[in-house]
Amino acid sequence: MGERVPRVDHAHPEYFAEPNHGFAWIRMIGALIVIYGHSYPLVSGNDMFPPEWPVQPDHGVLMGFFAMSGFQITESWMRDPHPLRFAVKRVLRLWPPMLTVSLACALVIGPLVTTLAVGEYFTAHGTWAYVVNNAGMLTLEHHLPGVFTANPWHGTINGSLWTLPMELLAYAGLFVLLLSGAGRVRTRWLAVAALVVLAVVDRWLEHDPGANSAGSLLSVPLEPLIAFLVAFAIGVVLNLYRIPLSPLAAGAALVALFAMPMSTATSFWMTLSVSYAVVVTGHFWPAWLRVPAVWVNGSYGVYVWGFPIQQLLVMAGVRNQWLLLACAAPLAYVVGTLSWKFVEEPTMGLRHYVPGGRSTRGRGAERAEAPAGAVSDGREGAVPRAAEPEPPGRARGSEPALDDRPTEPLGTTPIVPVEVAPDETAPVLPRVPPRRQEE
């Protein structure tokens, strides 16, 4: 089938890092912005932005991360359209870090800071309900008995977890679409149809007076779920239709966003413009910002550990948002990097044991990308996708792989081990779940 050209054909490829590295940087920056965004609410007990604003800046940034996730995960399927392996990779991406932090909160942090006696804490129903419900992902629990009850944002252990079920549902929806044929040229219109339906529902919820009480799917609020799925679907369509990525177009869209008045129409334009801009930025990340991959791959860990670290600091007496940021950011970065090295990277490696993988030999060898810490020449490697007819007028070629690296199936000649790609999970900004209502 021949090799496919890079997704973006840079005139000076040496000026740009490969997209995986750009996306990893964006995620790490976003995870640290999460800590900034949570700092004010956690020391004051109030929202960062007035809830009546139709345009929420934190929402806009979050939309970009969901779009990036949709873009990369679609690429993963296009390179390796194996349903079982695709599902296993998604599970291994989301669950282990989330379960690790939940167990640590329930079994380590909880008994150390609870206002209850330790024996009473461990026999309380809420302690084990926290573990079991969070293991179910769609049934999240945010409170532990007697923990952080005196903090300004009282009782919430880890507000950052609330969007992970939405990410899981986005994966599931994409899985169904791809099994239905959305990854093929002739039927990729299914992704556009899904985007249109989601956008219509999102606009209806935006204008419906009762939108804020639209209900929930188990622990997942429906209104933000639909809004984030719109951004995720934009990323999917950007990938499937190979829409050109232009920094000029992205910049113009953002300028128009800032010039528009605050309205519900502007909130939708925010979703479109920010989603496109984030994907473009990943492909035009400057080469001079290349660093060893381990320095920026821990963004998911930074995200899931940042909130409990901040709550501990507030409990210790930190009451200034800037001091909280200065203390929590480096701590979360260290813990997040450790999470990458000792939880995420090892568990993601388990996907190699899923049987039935397609061989990369005989279809044109895939070029292995540089291992962790290596400095590349900035060129994007050509990686073949599964064979399918190219659309008329399109050159035979594509971008490099953008998420999990391919492996040989068990029982075949192994390829050279390569770096595990950065995470695909969208970091979450300061919209923490509502505090427990006073009885």
C-alpha positions as MATLAB code, in Angstrom:
seq = 'MGERVPRVDHAHPEYFAEPNHGFAWIRMIGALIVIYGHSYPLVSGNDMFPPEWPVQPDHGVLMGFFAMSGFQITESWMRDPHPLRFAVKRVLRLWPPMLTVSLACALVIGPLVTTLAVGEYFTAHGTWAYVVNNAGMLTLEHHLPGVFTANPWHGTINGSLWTLPMELLAYAGLFVLLLSGAGRVRTRWLAVAALVVLAVVDRWLEHDPGANSAGSLLSVPLEPLIAFLVAFAIGVVLNLYRIPLSPLAAGAALVALFAMPMSTATSFWMTLSVSYAVVVTGHFWPAWLRVPAVWVNGSYGVYVWGFPIQQLLVMAGVRNQWLLLACAAPLAYVVGTLSWKFVEEPTMGLRHYVPGGRSTRGRGAERAEAPAGAVSDGREGAVPRAAEPEPPGRARGSEPALDDRPTEPLGTTPIVPVEVAPDETAPVLPRVPPRRQEE';
ca = [
       0.000    0.000    0.000;
       3.034    2.244    0.251;
       3.933    4.776    2.876;
       1.733    7.708    3.727;
       3.116   11.213    4.007;
       3.065   13.088    7.325;
      -0.196   14.686    8.490;
       1.455   18.104    8.233;
       4.171   18.577    5.634;
       6.347   21.214    7.330;
       8.505   23.326    5.035;
      11.191   23.197    7.758;
      10.509   19.997    9.719;
      13.563   20.593   11.881;
      11.717   23.511   13.489;
       8.923   21.313   14.864;
       8.642   18.447   17.349;
       6.629   15.359   16.429;
       2.915   15.673   17.342;
       3.001   13.159   20.189;
       5.492   15.357   21.981;
       3.468   18.491   21.298;
       0.305   16.880   22.649;
       2.159   15.669   25.744;
       3.347   19.220   26.422;
      -0.166   20.614   25.972;
      -1.562   18.068   28.407;
       1.053   18.800   31.033;
       0.425   22.533   30.761;
      -3.295   21.847   30.995;
      -2.884   19.652   34.073;
      -0.997   22.458   35.814;
      -3.714   24.913   34.759;
      -6.145   22.568   36.508;
      -4.281   23.172   39.753;
      -4.417   26.927   39.182;
      -8.122   26.728   38.385;
      -8.873   24.772   41.554;
      -6.800   27.017   43.819;
      -9.317   29.839   44.228;
     -12.392   27.631   44.835;
     -10.559   25.462   47.343;
      -9.418   28.386   49.517;
     -12.637   30.411   49.195;
     -15.395   27.847   48.758;
     -16.735   29.825   45.760;
     -16.739   29.241   41.992;
     -13.953   30.857   39.994;
     -16.333   32.334   37.369;
     -19.961   33.436   37.800;
     -22.097   30.384   36.940;
     -24.510   32.520   34.898;
     -21.835   33.380   32.324;
     -22.721   31.634   29.021;
     -19.011   31.536   28.147;
     -16.939   29.781   30.809;
     -13.163   30.096   30.121;
     -12.357   26.886   31.990;
     -14.971   25.065   29.905;
     -13.363   26.313   26.714;
      -9.938   24.962   27.588;
     -11.460   21.651   28.582;
     -13.200   21.377   25.209;
      -9.809   21.517   23.534;
      -8.542   18.557   25.526;
     -11.551   16.425   24.681;
     -11.045   17.293   21.000;
      -7.387   16.282   21.218;
      -8.391   13.006   22.841;
     -10.897   12.271   20.056;
      -8.262   13.044   17.429;
      -5.598   10.770   18.915;
      -7.831    7.848   19.803;
      -9.284    7.801   16.303;
      -5.728    7.617   14.992;
      -5.075    4.647   17.271;
      -7.967    2.748   15.690;
      -6.999    3.713   12.155;
      -3.544    2.269   12.683;
      -4.781   -0.856   14.402;
      -8.518   -1.567   13.931;
      -8.639   -4.490   16.355;
     -11.747   -4.210   18.603;
     -10.450   -6.183   21.581;
      -7.072   -4.483   21.646;
      -8.689   -1.058   21.200;
     -10.995   -1.687   24.176;
      -8.168   -3.021   26.350;
      -6.012    0.015   25.604;
      -8.814    2.352   26.626;
      -9.371    0.487   29.890;
      -5.651    0.420   30.694;
      -5.424    4.131   29.971;
      -8.204    5.261   32.323;
      -8.621    2.797   35.172;
      -5.222    2.087   36.809;
      -4.271    5.709   37.711;
      -7.817    6.499   38.803;
      -8.057    3.377   40.979;
      -4.613    4.017   42.454;
      -5.473    7.515   43.619;
      -8.890    6.377   44.886;
      -7.345    3.582   46.974;
      -4.680    5.955   48.296;
      -7.338    8.487   49.303;
      -9.524    5.867   51.006;
      -6.849    3.738   52.668;
      -3.989    6.180   53.357;
      -5.102    9.820   53.328;
      -8.550    9.142   54.777;
      -7.538    7.431   58.019;
      -4.778   10.016   58.594;
      -7.017   13.089   58.396;
     -10.553   11.905   59.241;
     -12.306   13.372   62.261;
     -13.540    9.874   63.121;
     -11.681    7.278   65.136;
      -9.659    5.024   62.841;
     -11.727    1.960   63.733;
     -14.952    3.843   63.113;
     -13.602    5.125   59.793;
     -12.752    1.651   58.497;
     -16.086    0.197   59.559;
     -18.098    3.040   58.034;
     -20.117    2.147   54.953;
     -18.972    5.311   53.177;
     -15.316    4.282   53.234;
     -15.837    1.121   51.231;
     -18.610    2.654   49.134;
     -16.021    5.199   47.967;
     -13.700    2.424   46.774;
     -16.417    0.279   45.159;
     -18.264    3.153   43.483;
     -15.092    4.689   42.052;
     -14.044    1.290   40.751;
     -17.304    1.343   38.792;
     -16.235    4.647   37.165;
     -19.797    5.624   36.203;
     -20.841    5.534   39.866;
     -18.308    7.982   41.296;
     -18.357    8.935   44.973;
     -16.644   12.155   46.097;
     -16.837   11.934   49.903;
     -15.160    9.916   52.653;
     -16.429    9.853   56.262;
     -15.038   12.790   58.249;
     -12.468   13.794   55.610;
     -11.901   17.482   54.686;
     -15.186   18.449   56.348;
     -13.651   21.655   57.784;
     -12.128   22.836   54.464;
     -13.793   25.735   52.608;
     -14.725   23.309   49.791;
     -15.796   20.825   52.395;
     -16.008   17.086   52.076;
     -14.846   16.656   48.470;
     -11.857   14.317   48.280;
     -11.030   14.451   44.582;
     -13.210   16.723   42.483;
     -11.007   16.162   39.429;
     -12.397   12.669   38.868;
     -15.819   13.887   37.783;
     -15.068   14.039   34.047;
     -13.385   10.641   33.778;
     -16.739    8.863   33.315;
     -17.424   11.297   30.474;
     -14.146   10.317   28.869;
     -15.095    6.652   29.242;
     -18.480    7.266   27.596;
     -16.738    9.141   24.769;
     -14.501    6.108   24.216;
     -17.531    3.818   24.191;
     -19.408    5.985   21.721;
     -16.415    6.156   19.392;
     -15.982    2.381   19.690;
     -19.567    1.841   18.501;
     -19.107    4.329   15.651;
     -15.905    2.681   14.464;
     -17.412   -0.801   14.630;
     -20.269    0.599   12.511;
     -17.776    1.621    9.841;
     -17.008    5.271   10.630;
     -13.302    4.575   10.087;
     -13.872    3.705    6.417;
     -13.868    6.348    3.708;
     -17.305    5.447    2.358;
     -19.031    5.498    5.749;
     -17.087    8.100    7.691;
     -20.152   10.322    7.340;
     -21.413    8.466   10.426;
     -19.000   10.526   12.526;
     -20.352   13.748   11.025;
     -23.908   12.608   11.687;
     -23.018   11.881   15.324;
     -21.407   15.322   15.645;
     -24.509   17.038   14.211;
     -26.842   15.169   16.567;
     -24.691   15.980   19.585;
     -24.444   19.635   18.570;
     -28.217   19.938   18.170;
     -28.827   18.365   21.585;
     -26.134   20.575   23.119;
     -27.734   23.733   21.676;
     -31.160   22.630   22.923;
     -29.809   22.098   26.427;
     -28.017   25.457   26.258;
     -31.251   27.305   25.494;
     -33.591   25.203   27.607;
     -34.430   27.053   30.844;
     -34.100   23.803   32.738;
     -30.790   22.808   31.234;
     -28.931   22.937   34.530;
     -31.204   20.218   35.837;
     -31.124   18.058   32.718;
     -30.492   15.016   34.849;
     -27.665   12.527   34.941;
     -26.606    9.091   33.831;
     -25.675    7.479   37.152;
     -23.042    9.930   38.463;
     -22.546   11.684   35.106;
     -24.389   15.021   34.604;
     -25.912   15.039   31.135;
     -25.496   18.686   30.158;
     -21.669   18.851   30.424;
     -21.454   15.294   29.067;
     -23.108   16.326   25.791;
     -21.015   19.499   25.585;
     -17.764   17.583   26.001;
     -18.870   14.886   23.538;
     -19.308   17.620   20.919;
     -15.647   18.589   21.317;
     -14.578   14.925   21.279;
     -16.533   14.371   18.051;
     -14.871   17.413   16.479;
     -11.503   15.771   17.090;
     -12.761   12.541   15.507;
     -13.991   14.365   12.382;
     -10.760   16.358   12.098;
      -8.873   13.077   11.911;
     -11.201   11.056    9.687;
     -11.646   13.809    7.096;
      -7.995   14.884    7.212;
      -9.060   18.512    7.542;
      -6.066   20.813    6.899;
      -4.354   22.137   10.014;
      -3.435   25.810    9.684;
      -1.938   27.976   12.448;
      -3.250   31.056   10.604;
      -6.804   29.702   10.582;
      -6.550   28.659   14.234;
      -5.254   32.087   15.249;
      -7.988   33.887   13.309;
     -10.661   31.719   14.936;
      -9.342   32.545   18.420;
      -9.169   36.273   17.638;
     -12.792   36.122   16.484;
     -13.693   34.308   19.713;
     -12.217   37.055   21.887;
     -13.964   39.723   19.818;
     -17.418   38.140   20.116;
     -19.886   39.194   22.831;
     -20.669   36.796   25.648;
     -23.603   34.698   24.422;
     -24.673   31.096   23.883;
     -23.601   31.381   20.234;
     -20.149   32.442   21.390;
     -19.969   29.418   23.695;
     -20.482   27.120   20.696;
     -17.899   29.001   18.636;
     -15.550   28.565   21.587;
     -15.946   24.801   21.327;
     -15.151   24.806   17.596;
     -12.263   27.263   17.640;
     -10.494   25.945   20.727;
     -10.862   22.312   19.603;
      -9.269   23.095   16.251;
      -6.553   25.286   17.779;
      -5.407   22.615   20.239;
      -5.028   19.972   17.508;
      -3.145   22.462   15.327;
      -0.824   23.404   18.196;
       0.126   19.776   18.754;
       1.266   19.508   15.134;
       3.207   22.790   15.209;
       4.948   22.416   18.557;
       8.419   24.029   18.363;
      11.387   21.670   18.279;
      13.368   23.745   20.786;
      10.873   22.690   23.467;
      11.683   18.997   23.089;
      12.550   17.370   26.402;
      12.903   13.748   27.573;
       9.418   12.270   27.302;
       9.181   11.310   30.968;
       9.226   15.017   31.864;
       5.855   15.619   30.208;
       4.140   12.221   30.100;
       2.821   12.389   33.668;
      -0.009   14.852   33.001;
      -2.770   12.370   33.840;
      -1.144   11.683   37.200;
      -0.769   15.421   37.844;
      -4.454   15.823   37.115;
      -5.800   13.036   39.335;
      -3.448   13.757   42.257;
      -3.601   17.565   42.208;
      -6.971   17.966   43.954;
      -6.299   15.782   47.042;
      -2.846   17.366   47.395;
      -4.464   20.806   47.368;
      -7.089   19.758   49.907;
      -4.339   18.491   52.213;
      -2.496   21.804   51.928;
      -5.678   23.753   52.654;
      -6.308   21.532   55.662;
      -2.755   22.331   56.821;
      -3.629   26.031   56.831;
      -2.870   27.380   53.343;
      -5.513   30.001   52.616;
      -3.976   32.034   49.773;
      -4.667   30.824   46.233;
      -1.223   31.784   44.906;
       0.576   30.103   47.791;
      -1.613   27.050   47.275;
      -0.674   26.989   43.590;
       3.042   27.431   44.361;
       3.001   24.549   46.849;
       0.657   22.148   45.067;
       1.978   22.393   41.495;
       5.498   20.984   42.126;
       4.157   18.320   44.491;
       1.552   17.198   41.969;
       4.157   17.218   39.199;
       6.464   14.893   41.157;
       3.631   12.539   42.136;
       2.262   12.585   38.582;
       5.640   11.691   37.113;
       5.979    8.825   39.609;
       2.489    7.698   38.610;
       3.585    7.606   34.974;
       6.724    5.574   35.699;
       5.288    3.096   38.194;
       1.566    2.851   37.378;
       0.673    4.081   33.905;
       3.628    2.955   31.802;
       3.716   -0.596   33.276;
      -0.048   -1.130   33.017;
      -0.231    0.279   29.493;
       2.444   -2.254   28.565;
      -0.021   -5.051   29.340;
      -1.786   -4.342   26.058;
       1.042   -6.140   24.293;
      -0.347   -9.427   25.597;
      -3.672   -9.108   23.816;
      -3.626  -11.901   21.177;
      -4.548  -11.577   17.525;
      -2.552   -8.489   16.641;
      -1.856   -7.673   13.030;
       1.709   -8.116   11.865;
       3.534   -5.045   10.685;
       5.787   -7.263    8.569;
       4.637   -7.928    5.056;
       2.640   -4.694    4.885;
       5.633   -2.430    4.903;
       7.684   -2.188    8.079;
       6.630    0.582   10.440;
       9.417    2.896   11.441;
       9.995    2.774   15.194;
       9.974    6.175   16.821;
      12.695    7.365   19.149;
      12.689    5.757   22.628;
      12.069    7.829   25.724;
      14.581   10.616   26.165;
      15.924   10.462   22.621;
      16.101   13.633   20.531;
      14.673   13.166   17.060;
      15.268   15.254   13.954;
      11.754   16.671   14.154;
      10.460   14.703   11.171;
       7.259   12.752   11.570;
       7.660    9.090   10.780;
       5.445    7.551    8.117;
       3.258    4.861    9.630;
       0.899    2.831    7.432;
      -2.677    2.374    8.426;
      -4.835   -0.636    7.719;
      -5.362   -0.967    3.990;
      -8.390    0.821    2.575;
      -9.046    2.754   -0.630;
      -7.867    6.333   -0.640;
     -10.486    8.981   -1.511;
     -10.231   10.530   -4.969;
      -7.686   13.291   -5.281;
      -5.929   12.448   -2.049;
      -2.248   11.572   -1.980;
      -1.442    8.193   -0.507;
      -0.029    9.178    2.817;
      -0.776   10.173    6.367;
       0.612   11.399    9.615;
       2.590    9.407   12.133;
       0.908    7.451   14.853;
      -0.480    9.681   17.564;
      -1.096    7.497   20.569;
      -0.249    3.908   21.488;
       2.690    2.428   19.612;
       2.001   -0.717   17.571;
       3.445   -4.039   18.625;
       3.911   -7.407   16.970;
       1.298  -10.036   17.880;
       2.349  -12.786   20.219;
       4.221  -15.519   18.449;
       5.709  -13.306   15.733;
       9.042  -11.597   15.452;
       9.029   -8.685   17.913;
       9.741   -5.163   16.798;
      12.186   -2.908   18.564;
      10.672   -1.679   21.872;
       9.617    1.935   21.650;
       8.439    4.652   23.973;
       4.889    4.466   25.270;
       3.012    7.477   23.955;
       1.636   10.233   26.154;
      -1.757    9.778   27.703;
      -4.973   10.567   25.882;
      -7.057   11.635   28.805;
      -8.422   15.151   28.811;
      -7.261   17.107   31.834;
     -10.070   18.767   33.694;
     -10.367   22.377   34.707;
     -11.928   23.931   37.755;
     -15.509   22.781   37.550;
     -15.471   20.594   40.636;
     -18.650   18.698   41.551;
     -21.113   20.322   43.934;
     -20.354   20.079   47.584;
     -22.528   17.911   49.770;
     -25.653   19.786   50.776;
     -25.921   20.696   54.446;
     -28.495   18.608   56.225;
];
